[in-house]
Amino acid sequence: MSCSLEEIERMRQQLNTLVSELKGNFLHPAVIEISRQLDSLINEYLQTKTVAHAVGDNS
């Protein structure tokens, strides 16, 4: 599965909203879970870009 910057941005906004709702509680289990999901999306995106760059695709 390939993720997009739009997906990353949506999840980032979701994380920011949740943290605001929880009054800055970064240790809440829901915040930790969304943060992990966001990390996975970012890693997937970067891997895709790294592989594309390695084969000469500069998109």
N, C-alpha and C positions, 0 to 999 in steps of 0.2 A: 504494500500500500504506500502510495506517495502522498505526502501532505503538502499543503500550500501555505503561503504566508497568511492568507485569509483565515485559515483554520487556526493557525498560531495566534493571530491577533484576536480572534473570537474567544479562544481559551484564556488568553491573557486578560481580556476584559472581564471574563467570567471570574477569574481569580481575584482581580482588583475589586470587583463588586462584592464578592464574598468576604474578603478581608475587611472591607468597609462595614458591611453588615455585622460582622463579628467584632467590630471596634478594634481592629488591628491585631486580633489574636492569630498570629502566624502558626501557632502550635495546635490549632483545632484540627481534628482528623480530616474534615472535609477540605480544609485549606491544603493540608499536606498531600492529600490524594490528587487534587486538581494540579498542584504544583508538580507532582510526579508525572502526571499525564502531559502537562505542558513541556516538561523536560524531555519526555519521550518524543513528542512531536518535533521539538527543536532538533534533537539528535537525528531523528529520521530525515528531516529536511536537510540538515548539514551533510549527512551521509549521501543523500541523493545528489546534492550539489557537488560534493567531492568526487563521486563516481563520474558524474557528467563532465566535470572539468578534466578528469584523468583520461577520458576518451575523446576529448576535444570539443565537447558541446559547451559553449559559453553562455547558454541561456540562463 
